[in-house]
Amino acid sequence: MTNLHNLRRMFLWTMLVSDVVSAVPDLAAQTRVIEITADRDSRYKMAGVRSPEITAKAGEQVLLRITAHRGKSWNRDGSIHGFTLLRAKDRTKVDGWDLLLKPGTQEYTLTVPNEPGAYEVVCTVICSEDHEGMHLKFTVIP
């Protein structure tokens, strides 16, 4: 009877531990949230940062939460800003990172390029006469 009692206790303990472990999210699989404002003055901004810059690990999954405010002009399709990631070395676009922003907040889940190095985010919608200054540094680390 003691062995049966111990087996039951062990079974119940195993089930309890299994339930607790499965309820805890895998921290490594969590997506990092990066909040950015594409502002009416044709600048990308990040809260608490004077010169916005993004650093991310190669292959990391990120969630971009971008709030866009309309500048002086916009595209016919209603896009008010763009958010395009370019390779700094040759200014080529990174696949999947060519976003057209509408007014309000949008979220994009993206995978950081696998190639470490310097990148640049640029606005691809002529949003005002200050449009050319709308960019931010994006660094991919190994």
C-alpha positions in Angstrom: 0.0 0.0 0.0 2.9 2.4 0.7 4.3 1.9 -2.7 0.9 2.6 -4.3 0.6 5.7 -2.1 4.1 6.9 -3.1 3.3 6.3 -6.8 0.2 8.3 -6.6 2.0 11.2 -4.9 4.7 11.1 -7.5 2.2 11.1 -10.3 0.3 14.0 -8.9 3.5 15.9 -8.3 4.7 15.3 -11.9 1.3 16.5 -13.2 1.5 19.6 -11.1 5.1 20.5 -12.2 4.2 19.8 -15.8 1.2 22.2 -15.6 3.3 24.9 -14.1 6.1 24.6 -16.6 3.7 24.6 -19.6 2.0 27.8 -18.2 5.3 29.8 -18.1 6.1 31.3 -21.5 9.4 30.6 -23.1 11.4 33.7 -22.4 13.7 33.1 -25.4 10.8 33.0 -27.8 9.3 36.4 -26.7 9.3 39.1 -29.2 11.0 42.4 -28.3 8.8 45.5 -28.8 10.3 48.6 -30.4 8.2 51.7 -30.2 8.8 54.4 -32.8 7.0 57.6 -33.8 7.0 58.8 -37.4 6.2 62.4 -36.5 4.7 65.3 -38.3 8.0 67.1 -38.4 9.4 64.4 -40.7 11.5 62.7 -38.0 11.6 59.2 -36.4 11.4 59.5 -32.7 11.8 57.1 -29.7 10.7 58.0 -26.2 13.6 59.2 -24.0 16.1 59.2 -26.8 17.6 62.3 -28.4 19.0 60.5 -31.5 16.9 57.4 -32.2 18.8 54.3 -33.1 17.9 50.6 -33.1 20.3 47.8 -32.2 19.1 44.2 -32.7 20.6 40.8 -32.9 20.9 39.0 -36.2 17.8 36.8 -36.8 15.9 38.3 -33.8 12.2 38.7 -34.1 11.0 42.2 -33.2 7.6 43.8 -33.1 7.7 47.4 -34.4 4.9 49.5 -32.9 4.9 52.6 -35.1 2.7 55.6 -34.5 2.5 57.8 -37.5 1.4 61.5 -37.5 0.7 63.2 -40.8 3.2 65.7 -42.1 2.4 68.3 -44.8 1.9 65.8 -47.6 1.1 62.2 -48.2 0.6 59.5 -50.9 -2.6 59.0 -52.8 -3.1 55.7 -51.1 -3.2 57.5 -47.7 0.3 56.6 -46.6 1.8 59.4 -44.7 5.3 58.0 -44.0 7.4 55.1 -45.0 9.7 52.9 -43.0 12.2 51.1 -45.2 15.4 49.3 -44.1 18.4 49.7 -46.3 21.8 48.1 -46.2 24.3 50.9 -45.5 27.0 49.5 -47.8 25.0 49.5 -51.0 21.6 51.2 -50.1 19.6 48.1 -51.2 16.3 47.3 -49.5 15.9 44.5 -47.0 13.1 42.2 -48.1 10.0 42.5 -45.9 11.1 45.8 -44.4 9.4 48.2 -46.8 6.5 49.5 -44.9 3.9 52.2 -45.8 2.5 53.9 -42.7 -1.1 55.2 -42.4 -2.2 57.6 -39.6 -2.3 56.1 -36.2 -0.5 53.1 -34.6 0.4 50.0 -36.6 2.3 46.9 -35.5 4.7 44.8 -37.7 6.4 41.6 -36.6 9.6 41.3 -38.5 12.8 39.3 -38.4 16.1 41.2 -38.2 18.5 40.5 -41.1 20.9 37.7 -40.5 23.9 39.7 -41.7 25.5 41.8 -39.0 26.4 45.4 -39.9 25.2 48.9 -40.4 21.7 49.6 -41.8 19.6 52.7 -42.2 15.8 53.2 -41.9 14.5 55.8 -44.4 11.1 57.3 -45.1 9.9 56.4 -48.6 6.9 58.8 -48.7 7.5 62.4 -49.5 6.0 63.7 -46.3 7.2 67.3 -46.3 10.1 69.5 -47.4 12.1 68.0 -44.5 11.5 64.4 -45.8 15.2 63.8 -46.7 16.2 64.1 -43.0 13.8 61.3 -41.9 16.1 58.4 -41.2 17.6 56.5 -38.3 20.5 54.2 -37.7 19.8 50.5 -37.4 22.7 48.2 -36.3 22.6 44.4 -36.5 24.9 42.6 -34.1 25.9 38.9 -34.2 
